[in-house]
Amino acid sequence: MTNNQLATQTKRDITTDPSLLTGADIKKYFDPQNLLTEKQVGQALALCKGRNLNPFANEVYIVAYQNNSGTEFSLIVSKEAFMKRAERCEGYDGFEAGITVMRNGEMIEIEGSLKLPEDILIGGWAVVYRKDRSHRYKVTVDFNEYVKTDRNGNPRSTWKSMPATMIRKTALVQTLREAFPDELGNMYTDIDGGDTFDTIKDVTPQENREDVIARKMAEIEQFNKEQEANHADPEPAQTEEAIQGELLDGELEY
């Protein structure tokens, strides 16, 4: 292999450097069913590059689906990418986070997400510190305001299996946004429901946009858990093609 070929190969390492992504890469790896228009591909590419988000590292997910008016899509920034961005913020000096419960008629804040069986989970809280501020940033959130539910009003996905963990994450994300509005104010995670370019009203007659996104995020979480359990280390392109190919399936169902 010549030096020019080696240089080209290094330059095109899109699995580690999202700035090298092209529209052709988006189509090849994340739109195998060819659902996205050229405009939508350009929008997805602009978000990944503009915010330095790597889709090969599960930092951002493309969720596309078809409705009566054509294909619509959302891009969802993972919580892990959000936290990495927060760590790079100038002045960041750590955080504390936990849950709020009712115990024997008294409201108690607990650090972390471990509660007693008889505790009633009512919310989450977080505190973020900045080296360049004389005060801390604290946000408390109501569980009922953020919990994702199905049509019957029951918690779904990880909000059902890990409610304390989810509300703690929600409080932390909200607090980090308030502490660093310039850097994080316009970034949204799977907890929020996604970062959307186009307004999506009807996905299918049976499902709405939030149902689709919540189900697909649950499938991604399950996939990642299985990978960790099997100690698998697949190549990024292969892993993402499998995940994103499913994300772009027009027949989505929770």
N, C-alpha and C positions, 0 to 999 in steps of 0.2 A: 504494500500500500504506500502511495506517495505521500509526501508531506502535505500537499494540497488536499488530498483525500482525508488525511488525518485531521487537518484543520477544519474541514467542512463537517466531518463527523462530530467533532467537539462542539462546533458552533451550533449544530442542530440537535443538541441534547435537550429536547423540549420537556423531558420528564423532570428536569431539575430547574429549568429557567423558563418561566411562562412568557417572558418578553420575546422569546423566539417563536412563539406560537403563530400559526398562520390560519387563515380561513379554511384552507385545505385540511389542516390538522383537525380543526373542529369538526368538519364534515366526516373525515375518515374515522376518527376515534369515538366521537360523541353523538353522531347523527347517522348511524348505520342504515336507518330506514328512510333517510333522505326526507325528513319532515320539515326541516327548517328552511326558510327562505334565505336568500343571500343577505337581505337586510338583517334578519335575525342572527345569522351567523356572524355578521359584522358587529352587532350589538354584544353578543356573547364574547367575542374576541376582545372588544374594547374594554369590557368589564374585567376580564382576566388580566389583561396587560396593564390597564390603568390602575388597578388595585394590587397588582403583583400577586395574584391568586393562582395557585397551581392546581389545575383539575386532575393531574396525575397523582397528586398527593392527597386527594380527597379534601382539598381546601374549599372547593366550590363544586356544586352539582348543577347540571343542566336538567331541568324537568320540563319536558315538552309533551303536549297532548293535543288531540284534535277535537274541534267542536263544529257546530254548524257553519261557522264563518271561516273555518280554516284551522291552521295550527297556531297555538299560543304557547308561550313558554315563560318559565321563571328560572332565575339563577339563585341558588341558595348557598350562602357562605357558611361553612361548618363552624361550630363553636371553637374547635381547635385552632382554626386559622384566625379567628377573632382574638383568642387569647394570645397567640404568638404576636399578633399586631400590637396588642396592648403592652406586651413585654418590651417592645421596641420603642414605645412612646417616651419621649424625653420627660424626665421628672417622675416617672412611675416608681413607686416605692412599696409595692405589695398590696395585699388585700386580706380581708377577713370576710367570711360568708357563712351563712347558716340558715336555719329554718325557725319559724315561729309556730308555737303550738299552744293549745289550751290544755292546762293540766290542773285538775281540781278547781276549775273556775278561774284560774289565773293565767294570764298570757305570759309565756316564757320564750325568750330567744335562746336557741341552742346553736353553738358553733358546729359546723358540719351538717350531716343529714341523718344522724342517728337519733331516733326517738323511742320512747317507751310504748309498748303495745296499746296502753290506754290513752295515750296522747292523741289529741285531735289536731291534725295539720291544718293550719289556717293561712300560712304564708311563708315568705322567705325574706332574707335581708342580706345586705352586703355593705362593706365599708372599703373604700379605696383611698390610698394615701399617695400624695404627691410631694416630692422633695421641695418643690418650688411654691408650695401653698402652706399657709399657716393653719388651715382647717382641713378636716377630712371630708370625704363625700360619702354620704350614707343614703341608701334607698331601701325601702321596705315595699314588698309587693303582696297583693292578695291572691291566694291560691285560686279562688273561684273566678277571678278576673282573667287569669292566664291559662288555666287548664284547658286542654284540647279535648273535646267531647264528640261522641258520635250522635246520630240523629235522636237517639233515646236519652241523651244527656249523660251518658256514662263515659268516664275517662277512657281514652284510647291510647294505644301504642305504649311508649315508655311512661306516659302520664299515669297509666294504670299500674304498670309493674314497678316503677321507681318514682313515685310522686314527689318525695322529699328531695331527691337528687335533682329533679327537673325544676322545681320551684327555686331551689338554691341557685342553679345555673342562671335562671331567668333574672333573679335579683342581681347577680354578679354582672351579667351583661348590661343591664340597665344602668348600674352604677358606673361601670367603666365608660359608658357613653356620656354620662354627665360629667365625669372627671376629665375626659378627653374628647370634647365635642368635635374639634377640628379633624382629628385623626379617625375617630370611630363613629361619629354621629350619623353617617349615612351608610353604615354597614349593618346588614341584618342577617341573623342566623336562622337555622332551622327552628329554633325556639319561637322566633317571631312569625314564621310562616314563609319567609323567603324574601328575596330582593327581586322585584318584578319590574320589567320594562313596560310591558303592555298590561292594560287592565283586563283581567280574566273574570268573566261572570259565570258562564255556564260551561262546564267541561263535558259532561254527558247528561242525559236526562236523569240518571240515577245519582251522580256524584257532583259535588262542588269542588272548587279549586283546593280548599283546605283539606278535604278528604283525600284527594289525590296526593298532595304533597306529604301529608302526615303518613300515609301508607308507604309511600316510596322511601321516606326517611327511615321508617321502621325496618324496611327490608334492607336498607344499606347498613343500619346498625347491626342487624342480625348477621349479615355477610361479614362485617368486620369482626364480630365476636367469633364466628366460625374460623376465620383466618387466624386469629390469635390463638384459639384453642388447638388448632392443628399445627401451630408454629410455622405456618406457610410463609413463603417469601416470594410471591410471584412477581414477574416483571411488571412495572407500572402500566405499560400500555395494555397488556393482556387483562389485568385486573380492572382497569377503568373501562375497557371496551365492554367487558361483561356487565359491569354495573350500569354504565351510561346507556348501553343498548337497551336494557330493561327500562331505564328511566324514560327513554324516548318512545316507548311502546304506546301507541294510541289507545290500546285496550287496557286501561288501568282500572284496578279494582281493589277496594279495601275489604 
